[in-house]
Amino acid sequence: MPKEKINLLGSSHESLVDFFSSIDQPAFRASQLMKWIHQRGVLDFMDMTDFSLDLRNQLTKIAKVLPPIVEETLLSSEGTQKYLIKLDSGSMVEMVRIPEKKRMTLCISSQAGCALQCTFCATGAQGFDKNLTADEIIGQLWLANFNSKDQPLITNVVFMGMGEPLLNFVPVIESAKIMKEQLAYGLSRKRITISTSGITPQIDQLSSEVDVSLAISLHAPTNELRDEIVPINKKYPISELINSCNKYLAFYNGKRSITIEYVLIDGVNDSEELAKKLAKLLSKVSCKINLIPFNPFDGSNYKRSNNKNIEVFK
């Protein structure tokens, strides 16, 4: 049985140096390959013209550069584009391209499905399927930049699609490093945001692994309520989460802020009393708060907060 070809799409510069060393090629080949894949969008080794023909033939035999498949795209009236992505396993994930005035944001998935079962989340309702590989994660950014020639390049990436990024820690970190790599996408740390429901051991580890922005999917200021709508809170309660946030901020000497995400659900977490508790809870955390009206989905009994409650809460 022939040996399966290695997919180099999700390989860091360091791992590509090791790969080329293993086939007796100099380290600078790693830089060349990264530019071909991530800056020029080239997948076929035979088109990489600064490689010798012998090297191109050798690479074709042992390796591949293969992104996931775009199964379907949906374009909204305001210009947001949703992609349904098919993985090798047959699993489906979503990514979303969000146009804004001065930037083009890509919301990517890190898992197919999610095990956390947050009660306001459609992904949690469908259960967990698999962790994405680094190829499948960075492949989403590659597709957004190169699958269609008439699309502007992505300027910002948010790990806020399907799944809990910090429960797929290593592939997420590897992908974020490639996004930051100057030979690849060259995104600054301000332009990459990892969102988590509060996996505190990995929040504590994040700063020493990769320099990116952090968002916390909070949604409640008390343990009693958060236990109900974000069940992982039973394992990592709010006090522990806030402590991890402050450790993250301290690592950067107080020169950062964290984004706090708060989905407003009618009659559940949108009262004035809870707004005051949230303000008190976060009073000593350097942060900005992103209030998100709940988006109803089939099978959920929750409703979007009305505009008056949203304004009072704000």
C-alpha positions as CSV (number, residue, x, y, z in Angstrom):
1,M,0.0,0.0,0.0
2,P,1.5,3.4,-1.0
3,K,2.4,5.8,1.7
4,E,-0.1,8.6,2.1
5,K,1.2,12.0,0.9
6,I,1.9,14.6,3.6
7,N,-0.3,17.7,3.4
8,L,2.0,20.8,3.7
9,L,-0.8,23.4,3.8
10,G,-0.8,23.6,7.6
11,S,2.9,23.3,8.1
12,S,4.7,26.1,10.0
13,H,8.0,27.6,8.6
14,E,9.9,25.6,11.2
15,S,8.3,22.3,10.3
16,L,8.8,23.0,6.6
17,V,12.5,23.5,7.3
18,D,12.6,20.1,8.9
19,F,10.6,18.6,6.0
20,F,13.1,19.9,3.4
21,S,16.0,18.8,5.6
22,S,14.6,15.3,5.6
23,I,14.8,15.2,1.8
24,D,18.3,16.8,1.7
25,Q,17.1,20.3,0.6
26,P,18.3,23.6,2.0
27,A,16.3,25.6,4.6
28,F,15.5,28.4,2.3
29,R,13.1,26.1,0.4
30,A,10.7,26.4,3.3
31,S,10.4,30.2,2.7
32,Q,9.9,29.7,-1.0
33,L,7.2,27.2,-0.5
34,M,5.3,29.3,2.1
35,K,5.2,32.2,-0.3
36,W,3.9,30.0,-3.2
37,I,1.1,28.6,-1.0
38,H,0.0,31.5,1.2
39,Q,0.9,34.6,-0.8
40,R,0.4,33.5,-4.3
41,G,-2.2,30.8,-3.7
42,V,-0.4,28.1,-5.7
43,L,-1.2,24.5,-4.8
44,D,0.5,22.6,-7.7
45,F,4.3,21.9,-7.1
46,M,4.8,21.9,-10.9
47,D,3.8,25.6,-11.0
48,M,6.5,26.5,-8.4
49,T,9.1,27.7,-11.0
50,D,11.9,28.5,-8.6
51,F,12.2,24.8,-7.7
52,S,14.2,22.6,-10.0
53,L,12.2,20.1,-12.1
54,D,13.7,17.2,-10.1
55,L,12.5,18.8,-6.8
56,R,9.0,19.5,-8.2
57,N,8.7,15.9,-9.3
58,Q,10.0,14.7,-5.9
59,L,7.5,16.9,-4.0
60,T,4.6,15.7,-6.2
61,K,5.4,12.1,-5.3
62,I,5.6,12.6,-1.5
63,A,3.5,15.6,-0.6
64,K,0.5,17.7,-1.5
65,V,-1.0,21.1,-0.7
66,L,-4.7,20.5,-0.3
67,P,-7.3,22.8,1.2
68,P,-10.9,21.6,2.2
69,I,-13.7,21.9,-0.4
70,V,-16.2,24.7,-0.7
71,E,-19.5,22.8,-0.9
72,E,-21.8,25.9,-1.0
73,T,-21.7,29.7,-0.5
74,L,-24.5,31.9,0.6
75,L,-24.5,35.7,0.2
76,S,-26.6,37.9,2.4
77,S,-28.1,41.2,1.3
78,E,-25.6,43.2,3.4
79,G,-22.6,41.4,1.8
80,T,-21.8,38.8,4.4
81,Q,-20.8,35.5,2.8
82,K,-21.2,32.1,4.4
83,Y,-19.2,29.2,3.2
84,L,-20.1,25.5,3.8
85,I,-16.8,23.7,3.9
86,K,-16.5,19.9,3.4
87,L,-13.6,18.2,5.2
88,D,-11.8,14.9,4.1
89,S,-13.7,13.1,6.8
90,G,-17.0,14.2,5.2
91,S,-17.8,16.5,8.1
92,M,-19.1,20.0,7.3
93,V,-18.0,23.2,8.9
94,E,-18.9,26.9,8.3
95,M,-16.8,30.0,7.8
96,V,-18.1,33.5,7.2
97,R,-16.6,36.4,5.4
98,I,-17.7,39.7,6.9
99,P,-17.1,42.9,5.0
100,E,-16.6,46.1,7.0
101,K,-15.5,49.7,6.1
102,K,-11.8,49.3,6.4
103,R,-11.4,45.5,6.9
104,M,-12.5,42.1,5.7
105,T,-13.0,39.7,8.6
106,L,-13.1,35.9,8.3
107,C,-14.8,34.0,11.0
108,I,-13.4,30.4,11.0
109,S,-14.2,27.1,12.6
110,S,-11.8,25.0,14.8
111,Q,-14.0,22.0,15.3
112,A,-16.8,20.2,13.5
113,G,-19.6,20.6,16.0
114,C,-18.9,21.4,19.6
115,A,-19.1,19.5,22.9
116,L,-19.8,22.4,25.2
117,Q,-23.6,22.6,24.6
118,C,-24.0,26.3,25.4
119,T,-27.8,26.6,25.3
120,F,-27.9,29.7,23.0
121,C,-25.6,28.1,20.3
122,A,-26.9,26.2,17.3
123,T,-23.5,24.4,16.9
124,G,-23.7,23.1,20.5
125,A,-27.1,21.7,19.8
126,Q,-25.7,19.4,17.0
127,G,-23.0,17.8,19.2
128,F,-19.3,17.2,18.6
129,D,-17.9,15.5,15.5
130,K,-14.1,16.1,15.3
131,N,-11.2,18.5,15.9
132,L,-9.9,20.2,12.7
133,T,-6.3,19.7,11.7
134,A,-4.0,22.7,11.1
135,D,-4.5,22.0,7.3
136,E,-8.3,22.3,7.7
137,I,-8.1,25.5,9.8
138,I,-5.5,27.4,7.7
139,G,-7.2,26.0,4.7
140,Q,-10.2,28.2,5.5
141,L,-8.1,31.3,5.2
142,W,-6.5,30.0,2.1
143,L,-9.9,29.5,0.5
144,A,-11.2,32.9,1.5
145,N,-8.2,34.5,-0.1
146,F,-7.7,32.4,-3.2
147,N,-10.8,30.3,-4.0
148,S,-12.3,33.3,-5.9
149,K,-10.2,35.8,-7.8
150,D,-12.5,38.7,-7.4
151,Q,-12.6,38.8,-3.6
152,P,-10.5,41.2,-1.5
153,L,-7.9,39.7,0.8
154,I,-8.8,38.9,4.4
155,T,-7.4,41.5,6.9
156,N,-8.7,40.0,10.2
157,V,-9.4,36.5,11.4
158,V,-11.6,35.5,14.4
159,F,-11.8,32.0,15.8
160,M,-15.5,32.3,16.5
161,G,-17.0,29.8,14.1
162,M,-17.9,26.2,15.0
163,G,-16.2,24.7,18.0
164,E,-14.2,25.7,21.1
165,P,-10.8,26.7,19.8
166,L,-8.9,26.1,23.1
167,L,-10.1,22.4,23.2
168,N,-8.2,22.0,19.9
169,F,-5.2,23.8,21.2
170,V,-2.2,22.7,19.2
171,P,-3.8,22.9,15.6
172,V,-5.3,26.3,16.5
173,I,-1.9,27.6,17.8
174,E,-0.1,26.2,14.7
175,S,-2.6,27.9,12.4
176,A,-2.4,31.3,14.2
177,K,1.4,31.2,13.8
178,I,1.1,30.7,10.1
179,M,-1.4,33.6,9.9
180,K,1.2,35.8,11.6
181,E,4.1,34.5,9.6
182,Q,5.5,37.3,7.3
183,L,6.2,34.7,4.6
184,A,2.6,33.7,4.7
185,Y,-0.3,36.1,5.6
186,G,1.6,38.6,7.8
187,L,-1.4,39.3,10.1
188,S,-0.6,41.3,13.3
189,R,-1.7,40.0,16.7
190,K,-4.4,42.7,16.7
191,R,-5.9,41.1,13.6
192,I,-6.2,37.6,15.0
193,T,-8.7,36.9,17.8
194,I,-9.2,33.6,19.6
195,S,-12.5,33.3,21.3
196,T,-13.1,30.9,24.2
197,S,-16.0,29.9,26.5
198,G,-13.4,29.9,29.3
199,I,-11.1,26.9,29.2
200,T,-8.8,28.4,31.8
201,P,-5.8,26.1,31.7
202,Q,-5.4,26.9,28.0
203,I,-6.0,30.6,28.5
204,D,-3.1,30.5,31.0
205,Q,-0.9,28.7,28.4
206,L,-1.9,30.9,25.4
207,S,0.3,33.9,26.0
208,S,3.5,31.8,26.0
209,E,2.5,30.0,22.8
210,V,1.4,32.8,20.4
211,D,0.7,36.5,20.6
212,V,-2.9,37.0,19.6
213,S,-6.0,38.9,20.9
214,L,-8.3,37.1,23.3
215,A,-12.1,37.1,23.5
216,I,-14.2,35.6,26.3
217,S,-17.7,34.2,25.6
218,L,-19.1,35.2,28.9
219,H,-22.9,35.8,28.6
220,A,-23.7,35.9,32.4
221,P,-22.2,37.7,35.4
222,T,-23.1,35.0,38.0
223,N,-22.2,31.3,38.3
224,E,-25.8,30.3,38.9
225,L,-26.9,31.7,35.5
226,R,-23.7,30.9,33.6
227,D,-23.8,27.3,34.8
228,E,-27.2,27.1,33.0
229,I,-26.3,28.7,29.7
230,V,-22.6,28.0,29.5
231,P,-22.2,24.6,31.2
232,I,-18.4,24.5,31.1
233,N,-18.7,27.1,33.8
234,K,-19.3,24.3,36.3
235,K,-15.8,23.1,35.6
236,Y,-14.2,26.6,35.3
237,P,-16.3,29.0,37.3
238,I,-16.3,32.8,36.8
239,S,-13.8,33.6,39.5
240,E,-11.2,31.2,37.9
241,L,-12.0,32.7,34.5
242,I,-11.5,36.3,35.6
243,N,-8.2,35.2,37.3
244,S,-7.0,33.7,34.0
245,C,-8.0,36.9,32.1
246,N,-6.0,39.0,34.5
247,K,-3.0,36.7,34.2
248,Y,-3.2,37.1,30.4
249,L,-3.3,40.9,30.8
250,A,-0.5,40.8,33.3
251,F,1.7,38.9,30.8
252,Y,1.5,41.9,28.5
253,N,2.1,44.4,31.4
254,G,-1.4,45.8,31.2
255,K,-1.0,47.0,27.6
256,R,-3.9,44.8,26.3
257,S,-7.6,44.5,26.6
258,I,-9.9,41.5,26.3
259,T,-13.1,41.4,24.3
260,I,-16.1,40.2,26.4
261,E,-18.8,38.7,24.3
262,Y,-22.3,38.8,25.8
263,V,-25.3,37.4,23.9
264,L,-28.5,39.1,25.0
265,I,-31.4,36.7,25.5
266,D,-34.9,37.9,26.3
267,G,-35.8,37.4,29.9
268,V,-32.7,35.3,30.6
269,N,-29.6,37.5,30.9
270,D,-30.7,41.0,29.8
271,S,-32.0,42.6,32.9
272,E,-30.7,45.9,34.3
273,E,-29.7,44.1,37.5
274,L,-27.5,41.7,35.6
275,A,-26.0,44.6,33.6
276,K,-24.9,46.2,36.9
277,K,-23.5,42.9,38.1
278,L,-21.6,42.6,34.9
279,A,-20.2,46.1,35.2
280,K,-19.0,45.3,38.8
281,L,-17.6,41.9,37.8
282,L,-15.5,43.4,35.0
283,S,-14.6,46.7,36.8
284,K,-11.0,45.6,37.3
285,V,-10.5,43.8,34.0
286,S,-9.2,45.8,31.0
287,C,-11.8,44.9,28.5
288,K,-14.4,46.0,25.9
289,I,-17.9,44.4,25.9
290,N,-19.5,43.3,22.7
291,L,-23.3,43.0,23.2
292,I,-24.8,40.6,20.7
293,P,-28.6,40.2,20.3
294,F,-29.5,36.5,20.3
295,N,-30.0,35.1,16.8
296,P,-32.9,32.5,17.0
297,F,-32.5,29.1,15.5
298,D,-34.8,26.0,15.1
299,G,-35.1,24.0,18.3
300,S,-34.4,26.9,20.6
301,N,-37.0,28.5,22.9
302,Y,-34.9,31.6,23.4
303,K,-35.8,35.0,21.9
304,R,-33.8,38.0,21.0
305,S,-33.9,40.8,23.6
306,N,-36.1,43.7,22.5
307,N,-34.5,47.0,21.5
308,K,-35.5,48.7,24.7
309,N,-33.9,46.1,26.9
310,I,-30.8,46.1,24.8
311,E,-30.5,49.9,25.2
312,V,-31.1,49.8,29.0
313,F,-28.5,47.0,29.4
314,K,-26.0,49.0,27.3
